[in-house]
């Protein structure tokens, strides 16, 4: 990963946003900017310097991971210690402006930081400068995401034979999660969703002790973290004798996903992608049962910008990675969702998720 280039771009953006410094505390942003993967740290960025702060638990880890920044290990509470360091370094009568990540730092923490600065600096919420940079994935990030997606796909292939009547949802989730660990994943992208029967109509039906029964769908939504990057994938299978309605609804969702994917390309609004999926379902009278957005960005976090939802006007650009995941949820009956990740390219998109997704009955 080219951490130095990322840092320099951020440094160049400070003056245009009327900031003398930026304090980065959101952990995924730290990983993006300097490579740190621990649970406590902050990056102090000015136009001509980058300093990484953490505590003594991460002395060795920070020295091994952090790139492009000087490492300072503090022995006391992190934010007050950083403030003390900043005040000691101040020169001149001007009150410099420090940007804080307003979406990620609590009010109480920001007030403690302000108090420790003793009025010598001005604080304000900075725009999401790092998140904006993370929208476009570079070639190293795209390769990491590909590997994460491929690992996730292989896990479902291994779990599929276990999707049968009498097996509990948590058993299926355990197969996915233990397989991920054995294959080298750092963890799951989110709490694994395995929802069967009437529970498959819950868009976020996390795995329970409920057993799979004949005569319904099973929705499996899961992802892995590999080399820091997430994947996200949903497959839905039918268990038991097949009904015409089940086939019809599944096919409608599959066509909605294909229509949304066909819409993806440079300059296309995320709202247009969402609309393409909903229009297909509307023709089948199923649009009112599609109750969430069509997709979201994926990278160091499993849910990041851009959000692919109705009415939004953000434009897609090459290098963005998003999910396309339409669904239909019939309350008290069952639900269907099909999800894949796609890379926006110069000419359209590339589907990253391998594997067949035709209607499958067990």
C-alpha positions, 0 to 999 in steps of 0.5 A: 500500500502506498501510504506516503502518497495517501498522506501527501494528498491529505496534507495537500487538502488541509489548506483548501479546507482551512485547517492547520492540522487534522487529528485522525482517530477513526481506526479504519482511517488510520489503517488507510493512512499509515497501516496501523491495525491496533485498537488505540491510536491517532494520527496528527497531520500538518502540511509538513509532518505526520506523527502517530500516537499510541500507548505502550500496549502498541509500542512494538506493533506500531514500530512494525506497522506504521509507515510514513509517520513518526511514532510517539508512545504515550504513557497516559490517556491518549487525547490529553497526552496528544494535546500536551504534545501539540501545545509544547510544539506550538510557535507564534501567536496565531491560534491554529485550527485543528480539524477533528473527525466529527463523525467518529469522535464523541462530544465528551472526548472532543471537550477533553481534548479542547480543555487540554489544549488550554485555548491555544488552538481552535477546534472544528469538525473537519469534512470527511477528507479521508473517507472521500479519498477511500472512495476510489480504491487503488490497485493494491486495494482492489487486489486485496478486495478480490482475494477477500471476495474469493475467500468468501465465495469458497466458504459458501461452496463448503457450507452449501451441503449443510443447508438441509432440514434439521440443521440449525442456523448457527451450525451453518454460520459456524461452518462459514466462520470456522472455515474463514479462520482456517483459510487465514481470514482475520475475522468476519466482516459482520455478524453472519446472517443465516435466516431460514423459513419465515425468518428469511423475510428479516433482512438482518436475520442473524443466525439462531438456534432455529432449525432449517425446515423444508418448504422455505428459503435460507438466506446466507449473508456473510463476509470475511476480512482478509488483509484488512479488506472486507467482502460481502456476499448473499446467497439464497437457496430453497429447501424442500419441494419447489413452488412456482411462487418461489421460483418466480420471486427468486427470478425477479430478484435475480433480474433486478440485480442484473438490471442494476449491474447493467446500469453501473458505470462512470458518471452514473448516479447511485440513485439510477442504479437503485432505480433500475433494480426497483423498476424490475421488481415493480413490474412484478408487483414486488417493489413494495417488498424491497425495503432497503437500499440496493447497495453500499461501498465496501473496503476497509469497512463493510459499509462505507460510501457510496450508499446506493439508494433511491434519490441519491445523486452521488456519481460513480467513478472508476475504482469504486467498489459497491454491492448490488443486493436487491431483495424481496421480503414477504412477511410471515412467509420467506425472503430472497436476497442476492448480493455481489460486489462489483468494481466500477470500471472505465466502461461499466463494472466488473462483477467480483463475486465468482460462482453461479447464482441460479435458483438452487433447491436442496 
